[in-house]
Amino acid sequence: MKFKFLLLAALVSPFSFAQQSFFPIWGDEAEKLGYTLPKPYGFSLSYMDMSNPITVNSIALNGHPLLEAIDVDANHADFTGSNITLRGDVWIFPFMNLYGILGYTQGTSKAKINSLSCDSSSLSGFENKALCGLVNLVGGNLPDDVMFELDMDGGTYGIGTTLAGGVGNWFALVDMNYTYTKIAAIDGSIKTFVAAPRVGHRWEYDGGRELRVFVGAMYQDVQQELSGDLKSLNLPDFLDPIIDSTPDAGFEVSQSADEKWNGIVGFQYAFNRDWDILMEAGFGDRETLFFALGRRF
């Protein structure tokens, strides 16, 4: 609660003391050379909607010898989700910004199960071998709508940096960040590294207003390591008796993004030196839509 009051104060205060800030280092020298620098500190509230194809690297069932002998063929998933993020940043140098991220991610991963197969050579006992044969009989002719679905909601936090420069009204920057999302419903996490180079042009107007338009690309390395109760995978019904009779029946899933690069285009508009908005769209195999409202002081 105390943090919320501090954030509210940051958003509404005039911050007349900001000009005496120690940051950015070498800021006076940059202004003497004719550069107009942003105020050194900032908060932004952002929302992103995303759709991303995922490669399922492995699915392992555990808790019973029969389950461990089953191979699940489901090599492709689709992730759709969104996140809301609070970001605090500071310009350490005129060309270098550091920031921290705190937010919440909501998402769903859906993968079609192509087939199930069972290796009876690793099993002992007539009953287990018979059930393994049933898996091979039925698992090769699954309906098209058989899939497992994972809810991937959880808190997100991370750190990042932006390196920027320009000549005249042309600018270029590279934004890099690492985030970690702890999944709430199952035991798992999403680790994401992002690097996004951009180039663009800026127009300055009276009253501190400024428009920036840019294009670029985004590199995103996503690693998802998930585990949990096997019932949450929604496997075919004929496996229910085995799962229900195995209290420790579980799964381990490893997933990663199909494509690591996509294109981006966007703009940033500053109403004055205090407030700005940013909108960005990502296109390609990975699609994103990003909005942010920022306050500098």
BELCORRA-V9277 format. One record per residue. RES is the residue in one letter. NEAR is the number of other C-alpha atoms within 8 Angstrom. Layout:
BEGIN
res->RES near->NEAR
res->RES near->NEAR
END
This chain:
BEGIN
res->M near->4
res->K near->5
res->F near->6
res->K near->7
res->F near->8
res->L near->8
res->L near->8
res->L near->8
res->A near->8
res->A near->7
res->L near->8
res->V near->6
res->S near->6
res->P near->5
res->F near->6
res->S near->5
res->F near->6
res->A near->9
res->Q near->6
res->Q near->5
res->S near->8
res->F near->5
res->F near->10
res->P near->12
res->I near->8
res->W near->8
res->G near->11
res->D near->6
res->E near->7
res->A near->11
res->E near->10
res->K near->7
res->L near->6
res->G near->6
res->Y near->7
res->T near->5
res->L near->8
res->P near->6
res->K near->11
res->P near->13
res->Y near->10
res->G near->12
res->F near->12
res->S near->11
res->L near->11
res->S near->11
res->Y near->11
res->M near->11
res->D near->11
res->M near->11
res->S near->11
res->N near->12
res->P near->13
res->I near->12
res->T near->11
res->V near->13
res->N near->9
res->S near->9
res->I near->11
res->A near->10
res->L near->12
res->N near->11
res->G near->11
res->H near->9
res->P near->8
res->L near->10
res->L near->10
res->E near->11
res->A near->11
res->I near->12
res->D near->10
res->V near->11
res->D near->8
res->A near->11
res->N near->9
res->H near->10
res->A near->13
res->D near->11
res->F near->12
res->T near->11
res->G near->11
res->S near->11
res->N near->11
res->I near->11
res->T near->11
res->L near->11
res->R near->11
res->G near->11
res->D near->11
res->V near->12
res->W near->13
res->I near->12
res->F near->11
res->P near->12
res->F near->10
res->M near->11
res->N near->13
res->L near->12
res->Y near->11
res->G near->11
res->I near->14
res->L near->11
res->G near->11
res->Y near->11
res->T near->14
res->Q near->11
res->G near->11
res->T near->12
res->S near->12
res->K near->11
res->A near->12
res->K near->12
res->I near->12
res->N near->11
res->S near->11
res->L near->14
res->S near->11
res->C near->11
res->D near->9
res->S near->9
res->S near->4
res->S near->6
res->L near->11
res->S near->6
res->G near->6
res->F near->6
res->E near->6
res->N near->10
res->K near->11
res->A near->8
res->L near->9
res->C near->13
res->G near->10
res->L near->9
res->V near->11
res->N near->11
res->L near->8
res->V near->9
res->G near->11
res->G near->10
res->N near->7
res->L near->10
res->P near->5
res->D near->6
res->D near->5
res->V near->11
res->M near->10
res->F near->12
res->E near->11
res->L near->9
res->D near->9
res->M near->13
res->D near->13
res->G near->11
res->G near->12
res->T near->13
res->Y near->11
res->G near->11
res->I near->11
res->G near->12
res->T near->11
res->T near->12
res->L near->10
res->A near->10
res->G near->8
res->G near->8
res->V near->6
res->G near->5
res->N near->8
res->W near->10
res->F near->13
res->A near->11
res->L near->11
res->V near->11
res->D near->12
res->M near->11
res->N near->11
res->Y near->11
res->T near->12
res->Y near->11
res->T near->12
res->K near->11
res->I near->13
res->A near->10
res->A near->7
res->I near->10
res->D near->9
res->G near->11
res->S near->11
res->I near->12
res->K near->11
res->T near->11
res->F near->11
res->V near->12
res->A near->11
res->A near->11
res->P near->11
res->R near->11
res->V near->11
res->G near->11
res->H near->10
res->R near->11
res->W near->8
res->E near->8
res->Y near->7
res->D near->5
res->G near->5
res->G near->10
res->R near->12
res->E near->12
res->L near->11
res->R near->11
res->V near->11
res->F near->11
res->V near->11
res->G near->11
res->A near->11
res->M near->13
res->Y near->10
res->Q near->11
res->D near->10
res->V near->10
res->Q near->11
res->Q near->12
res->E near->11
res->L near->11
res->S near->11
res->G near->10
res->D near->11
res->L near->11
res->K near->8
res->S near->9
res->L near->9
res->N near->9
res->L near->10
res->P near->7
res->D near->5
res->F near->5
res->L near->8
res->D near->9
res->P near->7
res->I near->7
res->I near->11
res->D near->7
res->S near->6
res->T near->9
res->P near->7
res->D near->8
res->A near->13
res->G near->12
res->F near->12
res->E near->12
res->V near->13
res->S near->12
res->Q near->12
res->S near->12
res->A near->13
res->D near->8
res->E near->8
res->K near->9
res->W near->9
res->N near->14
res->G near->11
res->I near->12
res->V near->11
res->G near->11
res->F near->11
res->Q near->11
res->Y near->11
res->A near->13
res->F near->10
res->N near->10
res->R near->11
res->D near->10
res->W near->11
res->D near->13
res->I near->11
res->L near->12
res->M near->11
res->E near->12
res->A near->11
res->G near->12
res->F near->10
res->G near->7
res->D near->8
res->R near->13
res->E near->12
res->T near->12
res->L near->11
res->F near->12
res->F near->11
res->A near->11
res->L near->11
res->G near->11
res->R near->11
res->R near->12
res->F near->10
END
